[in-house]
Each structure stands twice: as structure tokens, then as C-alpha cells.
Amino acid sequence: MRTSRFMTIALSFLLVLVVGTAGYANRIEFWMQNYDNLPIQSKCMNELIAEFKKETGITVDIEYVNWDEAMNRWTLVATGGEAPDAGDMYWLYTFSDMGGGKHGPMPLDEYEDQLGLDGFFPSSLADVKYKGHTYGVPWRIDIRLMAYRQDYFDEAGLTEAPQTWDDLLNYAQKLTKRTADGRVQRYGLALRNNIDVQQVLPWVWQAGGEIMSSDGKLAQFDTPEFKEAMQFVRDLIYKYEVVSPFITDPSYVEGDEFRANRAAMIDHVGASLKRDLELTAPQLVPVLVGAPPVGHKARAAFSGAGYFGVLHGTKNPEAAVKWVSFLARPDVQLRLGQAMRQYAPNMEAAMDPYYTGDAWGASVIETLQYAHTSQHPSPAYSQIMAKGPGGVMYDLWQAVIHNQEPLDEILKTAQVRAQELMDRVR
């Protein structure tokens, strides 16, 4: 009797263990940010999840993360907080360093053959490869290009997009329109709102500089290249008066200036501009044209990106990798791009007429060859680029544009502050 009872308990425990293990094998949790239109996104993802389950038997439980809380959520994940099995991630360099090989993004080197990375634009892979490891597959492109009004170009007799900084200045001067008494009615060029400190980076890259060394140990703010870039931008505003000085006002929105006929070109603008105009100013879409970035010592476009990866702590990395590999397929990448109104880094998907059928989409794809990853190999990067007073880049940009302080002093101060932060996290 006692033996029979023991066997019953043992069998029950074994059954629970088997069921639990099978549950892990057939179910994963996936976090994803919300994009553009959540009902459309949810419909697309539910369809993909159903197709994936039919194909593999694996259930995907999806949770949508609002962008307002995404940074905090993924930072917590990287520091040991609650984590899903797989996720829609970004800032790989920062979060993998922060996790120290125990938390956050998990290397997928042993699964690389499953991911189909040879089907992606090489520039997009910079956002999923770090320190010799592969962490997932890219799925959306946040590339910054130039936008201009074809009607204003025709009016000024301009037949092609600017190619250099000299061209940019020359074009902006021709496109700036003033009243008889000298007041500006339309600026030749619009820059992004001053709060967006990311826009500093492409100017520095185009001048041949960087903000830190490739190993993330040395800050590189106090350099001739950085100074040249900041001087050029300052001159566009105050010396040549082809850019509005009100970019330092938080209420200034470069897209609004474009829509209101107060700007002929926008530099370092996101690929989503066309989508925004379709919703808010459809009459401008026919005259909207895109172009790759201008060059100086180099052409370089800011490239942020999202990627699908797997997290340390997952109980079933094989199932999570299968899901990520499924999301890497060209047909799936195209469906994701269409539903979330994103540009796909998968080459086959990107060449679909959905993207290449207009000049804007073709320019987005062309700009990929000049993509420069916005990631930097130091966990201090997020503090350096913090959007608000106290952030190294924010304070620098304010001093350059709003306060017009001496550049040598500005760059020396930024150099010291950035280096202190970088030394602290090494």
C-alpha cells in the first residue's frame, strides 16, 4: 500500500515535470514596441503568430510595450529585471554591455545559420553584431536622409540634390526667400528641433570625426573635426541666415515648417516624413523628393534600427530562435514593414515595388549605403546623449546654437564630462 502510494506521487510529479517542460518547449513570451497604428499592428502580429504556431506548434504570447516606457523596461531587463524569451530590441551595444553576459541580449552565434543574415543589407547588420557576436536579425530601418520640395527646386533652377556641404549652403541661399525689407518668409533649410541631440552626430561624421574611440574608452569631442562641424552649422544659422534660429525653441517642429511652406529642405530627416505628410498634408506628397545625405570628408547618414533577439534567462532558446528566424523571412519582413509602416532591411523585401515604386522610397534604400550606426561601444552613451539639461550632448548643442559660446570652450567642457562618464562605466 505504501509502495503504491509512493509510486502514485512519483508518477504525478513526473507528469507535472513533463507537462511543464513541454509548456516551455511550446510557448514563449515576446515583447514588442507599438508602432503607428496598434490595431493594424496587432492584426498583423496575430496572423503571423497563428501561422508560426501552425508551422511549428509553438505559441507566442505577445506583450506590447509603449515607447514612453520602452527605455526603462529594456534597461531593467539588461540589469536583471523581468525579461521575455525574445523581444523587439534596440541599443544592442549599450544593453549587452550593461548585462555583462548574464542579462539582456543573448548571443546567438550557434544559431547564426538559421537567421538568414546573408539576406540583409550589410549596413543593417552593424546593429545586430557586436564584439564578434551575433544577437539577432534587424527588421526596421531608422535612416535619416534629406527631403526637399521639387516645386521650390524648379523655381530656383536646381536640377539635382546637393552633394556636398558647399552645395548645401549654395542651395539653401538660393531657396531662402525674403520680403522687400529683408524678413525671411521661407528658409532654404530646416534642421531638427534642438532637443533632438542625435542630429549632431551626422555633422561630426561627415566632417570625418567620431564622438568616441572604436573601443569605447576615449571621448573625442575636443577635435578639429567636431569643431568644423559645429562651426558650419552655426554659420548656416547666424552667418548665412538660411536656417531658422528658432530650432532652439522646444515648440519648433521642422516638419511643420516644411508643411507650412516655411522651409524648402530638411536635413537628417526620418524616413517616416512621407507617411506623416500623407496623413497631414497630402498635397505636398507629389512634390516631396528624398536624397542621400550630403558629404564633406565623408557621406554618413544616422542609422538607428530595431532588431529581433533573444534574452538571457529564456527557458527555451531554440523556440525563441525559431520565432526570430521566422520573422527574418523576406515575406514576413515585407508584411511587418507594411503593417508598421517601416522600411525593411531585408534586401528582397526592400526591393519590393511597395518601397521602390516612388522616388522617396528609392532614396531611403539608396541612403542605406551611407548608413552609420548610431550605436556606440560604451554604456555611457545613453547618458551622453540624454535629451535634456545635464546631458552632455544636449548641453553642448545648446551652447553651440542657443548661447553661441566659444567653440573651443564648449568642446573642452564636453570632452571632460563625456570622458568622466565613460571612465566611470569601464
C-alpha positions in Angstrom: 0.0 0.0 0.0 2.8 2.4 1.0 4.8 1.5 -2.2 1.7 2.1 -4.4 1.2 5.5 -2.8 4.8 6.4 -3.3 4.6 5.3 -7.0 1.5 7.4 -7.5 3.1 10.5 -6.0 6.3 9.9 -8.1 4.3 9.5 -11.3 2.3 12.6 -10.6 5.4 14.6 -10.0 6.9 13.2 -13.2 3.8 14.2 -15.1 3.9 17.7 -13.8 7.5 18.0 -14.8 6.9 16.7 -18.3 3.9 18.9 -18.9 5.9 21.9 -17.5 8.8 21.2 -19.7 6.6 20.7 -22.8 5.0 24.0 -21.9 8.3 25.7 -22.1 9.1 24.0 -25.3 5.9 25.1 -26.9 5.4 28.6 -25.6 7.5 31.7 -25.5 6.9 35.3 -24.4 7.7 38.1 -26.8 7.8 41.9 -26.2 7.3 44.4 -29.0 7.1 48.2 -29.1 3.9 49.7 -30.5 4.2 51.3 -33.9 2.0 53.8 -35.8 -1.4 52.1 -35.5 -1.7 49.4 -32.8 -4.9 47.8 -34.1 -3.3 47.2 -37.5 -0.1 46.1 -35.8 -2.0 43.7 -33.6 -3.8 42.2 -36.6 -0.6 41.6 -38.4 1.2 40.1 -35.4 -1.8 37.8 -34.5 -1.8 36.5 -38.1 2.0 35.8 -38.0 1.7 34.2 -34.6 -1.0 31.9 -35.8 1.0 30.9 -38.9 4.0 30.3 -36.8 2.1 28.1 -34.4 0.6 26.1 -37.3 4.1 25.6 -38.7 6.0 24.8 -35.5 3.5 24.1 -32.8 5.0 26.9 -30.7 2.7 29.5 -29.1 3.9 33.1 -28.9 2.4 35.3 -26.1 3.0 38.9 -27.2 3.1 42.0 -25.0 3.2 45.5 -26.5 5.5 48.0 -24.8 4.7 51.7 -25.1 7.6 53.7 -26.4 7.2 56.1 -23.5 8.3 53.3 -21.1 10.5 51.2 -23.5 13.8 52.6 -22.4 13.1 51.9 -18.7 11.7 48.4 -19.5 14.7 47.3 -21.6 17.2 48.9 -19.1 15.6 46.9 -16.3 15.9 43.7 -18.5 19.6 44.4 -19.0 20.2 44.8 -15.3 18.4 41.6 -14.2 14.8 42.5 -14.2 11.9 40.5 -15.6 12.6 39.5 -19.2 10.7 37.8 -22.0 12.1 35.0 -24.1 12.5 37.2 -27.2 11.9 40.8 -28.0 11.9 43.8 -30.4 15.0 45.5 -29.2 17.5 48.3 -29.9 20.7 49.8 -28.5 22.4 46.4 -28.5 25.8 47.8 -27.7 24.6 49.5 -24.5 22.3 46.8 -23.2 24.7 43.9 -23.9 27.5 45.7 -22.1 25.1 46.6 -19.3 24.0 43.0 -19.0 27.6 41.7 -18.7 26.8 38.4 -20.3 24.2 37.5 -17.7 21.2 39.6 -18.5 19.8 41.4 -21.5 20.6 40.4 -25.2 21.9 36.9 -25.6 24.5 36.0 -28.3 23.1 33.7 -31.0 26.3 32.6 -32.6 25.5 28.9 -32.5 22.2 29.6 -34.3 23.5 32.0 -36.9 22.9 29.7 -39.8 19.2 29.7 -39.0 18.9 33.5 -39.0 19.3 34.2 -42.8 21.6 37.2 -42.2 23.0 37.0 -45.7 19.7 38.3 -47.0 20.1 41.7 -45.2 21.8 44.9 -46.2 25.3 44.7 -44.7 25.0 48.2 -43.1 22.0 46.9 -41.1 24.0 44.1 -39.6 26.0 46.6 -37.6 23.1 46.8 -35.3 23.0 43.0 -34.5 26.7 42.3 -34.4 28.9 43.4 -31.5 32.3 42.4 -30.2 32.4 39.4 -32.5 28.9 38.1 -31.6 25.6 37.9 -33.4 22.5 38.9 -31.4 19.5 38.6 -33.8 18.0 39.9 -37.0 17.3 43.6 -38.0 13.8 44.3 -39.0 13.3 48.1 -39.4 15.4 50.9 -40.6 15.5 54.3 -39.0 17.7 56.0 -41.6 18.0 59.8 -41.9 18.1 61.3 -45.4 17.4 64.7 -47.0 14.0 65.9 -48.0 13.3 68.7 -50.4 10.4 70.4 -52.3 10.7 69.7 -56.0 8.5 72.8 -56.8 10.9 75.1 -55.0 13.9 73.4 -56.7 12.2 74.1 -60.1 11.5 77.6 -59.1 15.2 78.2 -58.2 16.5 76.3 -61.3 18.0 73.5 -59.3 18.1 70.2 -61.2 19.6 67.7 -58.7 20.0 67.2 -55.0 23.0 68.8 -53.2 26.1 66.6 -52.9 28.4 68.5 -50.6 28.4 71.0 -47.7 29.2 73.7 -50.3 26.2 72.6 -52.4 24.0 72.6 -49.3 24.9 76.2 -48.4 24.6 77.3 -52.0 21.2 75.7 -52.5 19.9 77.0 -49.1 20.9 80.5 -50.1 19.0 80.2 -53.4 16.0 78.7 -51.7 15.7 81.2 -48.9 13.0 83.7 -49.7 12.9 87.2 -48.1 10.5 90.1 -48.2 11.5 93.5 -49.6 12.5 94.6 -46.1 14.7 91.5 -45.6 12.5 89.4 -43.4 12.7 85.7 -44.1 9.5 84.2 -45.5 11.0 80.8 -46.2 14.2 79.3 -45.0 16.2 77.3 -47.5 17.0 74.6 -44.9 15.3 73.3 -41.8 17.2 71.3 -39.1 15.6 69.1 -36.5 14.4 70.6 -33.2 17.2 71.4 -30.9 16.1 68.9 -28.3 17.0 66.1 -30.8 20.7 65.8 -30.0 21.1 62.9 -32.4 21.3 65.3 -35.2 24.8 66.4 -34.0 26.2 63.0 -35.0 25.9 63.1 -38.8 27.6 66.5 -39.0 30.5 65.2 -37.0 30.7 62.0 -39.1 30.6 64.0 -42.3 33.5 66.1 -41.1 35.5 62.9 -40.5 35.1 62.7 -36.8 33.5 60.4 -34.1 32.4 61.1 -30.6 34.4 58.3 -29.1 37.0 55.7 -30.0 36.0 52.4 -31.5 36.7 50.6 -28.2 34.5 53.0 -26.2 37.3 54.1 -24.0 38.2 57.6 -25.2 35.9 60.6 -25.8 36.5 62.5 -29.0 34.6 65.8 -28.6 37.6 68.2 -28.5 38.8 67.6 -32.1 39.2 69.7 -35.2 36.5 67.6 -37.0 33.9 68.2 -34.2 34.8 71.9 -34.2 34.5 72.2 -38.0 31.1 70.6 -37.9 29.7 72.8 -35.2 31.1 75.9 -36.9 29.4 75.0 -40.2 26.0 74.5 -38.5 26.3 77.7 -36.5 27.2 79.6 -39.7 24.2 78.2 -41.5 22.0 79.8 -38.8 23.7 83.1 -37.9 26.2 84.0 -40.7 24.2 83.0 -43.8 20.8 83.0 -42.2 19.5 80.1 -44.2 18.3 78.1 -41.1 15.8 79.4 -38.5 17.4 80.3 -35.2 14.2 79.1 -33.5 15.4 75.5 -33.7 16.3 76.1 -30.0 12.7 76.6 -29.2 11.0 73.3 -28.0 7.9 74.3 -29.9 9.8 74.3 -33.2 9.0 71.3 -35.4 10.9 71.0 -38.7 8.1 69.0 -40.3 5.6 71.8 -39.5 7.9 74.3 -41.2 8.0 72.1 -44.3 4.2 71.7 -44.3 3.7 75.5 -43.8 5.9 76.4 -46.8 8.5 78.0 -44.4 11.3 75.6 -45.3 12.4 74.2 -48.7 14.7 71.4 -47.5 15.1 69.3 -44.3 18.4 67.7 -43.5 18.8 64.5 -41.4 15.0 63.8 -41.6 13.5 60.5 -40.8 12.2 58.1 -43.5 8.7 58.5 -42.0 8.3 62.0 -43.3 6.4 60.8 -46.4 4.0 58.9 -44.1 3.4 61.9 -42.0 2.7 64.1 -45.0 0.2 61.5 -46.3 -1.7 62.0 -43.1 -1.3 65.7 -42.5 -0.5 67.4 -45.9 -1.2 65.0 -48.8 -1.0 67.9 -51.2 2.8 68.0 -50.6 3.5 64.3 -51.3 3.7 64.8 -55.1 6.5 67.4 -54.7 8.3 65.6 -51.9 11.7 64.2 -53.0 14.3 62.4 -51.0 18.1 62.3 -51.4 21.0 60.7 -49.6 23.0 62.8 -47.2 25.5 65.4 -48.4 29.1 64.8 -47.9 32.1 66.7 -46.7 35.0 64.5 -45.9 32.6 61.6 -45.9 28.9 60.9 -46.5 27.2 59.4 -43.5 23.6 59.0 -42.5 22.4 58.5 -39.0 21.0 54.9 -38.8 19.1 53.7 -35.8 17.5 50.3 -36.0 15.3 47.8 -34.3 16.2 44.1 -34.2 14.5 40.9 -33.0 16.6 39.0 -30.5 16.6 36.5 -27.6 17.1 37.3 -23.9 19.4 35.7 -21.3 17.3 33.6 -19.0 15.0 32.2 -21.6 13.9 28.6 -20.8 13.7 27.7 -24.4 16.2 29.4 -26.7 15.5 27.0 -29.5 11.9 28.1 -29.7 12.8 31.7 -29.4 15.4 31.4 -32.2 12.8 29.7 -34.4 10.5 32.7 -33.9 13.2 35.2 -34.6 14.2 33.3 -37.7 10.6 33.2 -38.9 10.4 37.0 -38.5 13.6 37.3 -40.7 12.0 35.8 -43.8 11.6 38.2 -46.7 7.8 37.8 -47.0 7.4 38.4 -43.2 9.7 41.4 -43.2 7.6 42.9 -46.0 4.4 42.3 -44.1 5.9 43.8 -41.0 7.1 46.9 -42.9 3.7 47.4 -44.5 1.7 47.0 -41.3 4.0 49.1 -39.1 4.9 51.5 -41.9 8.6 50.8 -41.5 11.4 50.3 -44.1 12.7 46.7 -44.2 16.5 46.0 -44.0 15.9 42.6 -45.7 17.1 43.1 -49.3 14.4 41.1 -51.0 11.7 42.8 -49.1 13.2 46.3 -49.6 13.3 45.8 -53.4 9.5 45.2 -53.5 7.6 47.8 -55.5 5.8 48.8 -52.3 9.1 50.5 -51.3 10.8 51.3 -54.6 7.8 52.5 -56.6 8.4 56.1 -55.8 11.4 58.5 -55.5 11.1 58.8 -51.8 11.3 55.0 -51.1 14.1 54.6 -53.6 16.1 57.4 -51.8 15.6 55.6 -48.5 17.1 52.4 -49.9 19.9 54.3 -51.7 20.8 56.0 -48.4 21.5 52.7 -46.8 24.9 52.5 -48.4 25.9 55.6 -46.3 24.4 54.3 -43.1 26.5 54.9 -40.0 25.2 53.0 -36.9 24.1 55.4 -34.1 25.3 52.9 -31.5 28.5 53.4 -29.6 30.6 50.9 -27.6 30.2 52.4 -24.2 27.3 52.0 -21.7 27.8 55.8 -21.0 26.4 56.6 -24.5 22.8 56.8 -23.2 23.9 59.3 -20.5 26.0 61.3 -23.0 23.0 61.5 -25.4 20.3 62.2 -22.8 17.7 64.6 -24.1 17.5 67.3 -21.5 19.6 69.7 -19.4 22.5 67.8 -17.9 23.0 65.5 -20.9 26.5 66.1 -22.4 25.3 66.4 -26.0 22.2 68.4 -25.1 24.3 71.0 -23.2 26.9 71.1 -25.9 24.2 71.7 -28.6 22.5 74.4 -26.6 25.8 76.2 -26.0 26.7 76.0 -29.7 23.3 77.1 -31.1 21.4 79.0 -28.4 24.2 80.5 -26.3 26.8 80.8 -29.1 29.6 80.3 -26.7 33.2 79.9 -27.9 33.5 76.5 -29.6 36.9 75.7 -28.0 35.5 76.1 -24.5 32.3 74.2 -25.4 34.2 71.2 -26.8 36.7 71.1 -23.9 33.9 71.0 -21.4 32.0 68.3 -23.3 35.2 66.3 -23.6 35.9 66.3 -19.9 32.3 65.4 -19.0 32.0 62.6 -21.5 35.3 61.1 -20.5 34.3 61.1 -16.8 31.1 59.2 -17.7 33.0 56.7 -19.9 35.7 56.1 -17.2 33.0 55.5 -14.6 31.4 52.6 -16.5 34.6 50.9 -17.8 
